[in-house]
Amino acid sequence: MTLDTQLLSILACPQDKGPLYYFSGDEFLYNPRLARKYLIRDGIPIMLIDESVAVDDLERSQLQGRIESEGIQPTFGQKS
């Protein structure tokens, strides 16, 4: 399930208020600044800090590689 483009354009990390990266096939939003993932369940982003998932260094590196190779854009603003 793909999130609505208009919704994506306003989604921000609830902790640092910065843009997120949407991994549609994996159903999560990612904050590279805090190394946190926000899961998407039944098409609804779970934007609660307490329910976010920490990303270790290996996964962080892999996600950054995917952002670059797949051209994944931030939800708003400039690429971080």
BELTA-V590260 format. One record per backbone hydrogen bond with DSSP energy under -0.5 kcal/mol. CO is the residue of the C=O (numbers start at 1). NH is the residue of the N-H. If there is no record, write none. Layout:
CO&NH, CO&NH
This chain:
4&8, 5&9, 7&10, 7&11, 13&17, 18&13, 20&75, 21&23, 21&30, 22&24, 23&26, 23&27, 23&28, 27&40, 28&23, 29&38, 30&21, 30&32, 31&35, 31&36, 35&55, 36&31, 37&39, 37&53, 38&29, 39&41, 39&46, 41&44, 43&45, 44&41, 45&47, 46&48, 47&49, 48&51, 48&52, 49&52, 53&37, 56&60, 57&61, 58&62, 59&63, 60&64, 61&65, 62&66, 63&67, 64&68, 65&69, 66&70, 67&71, 67&72, 73&22
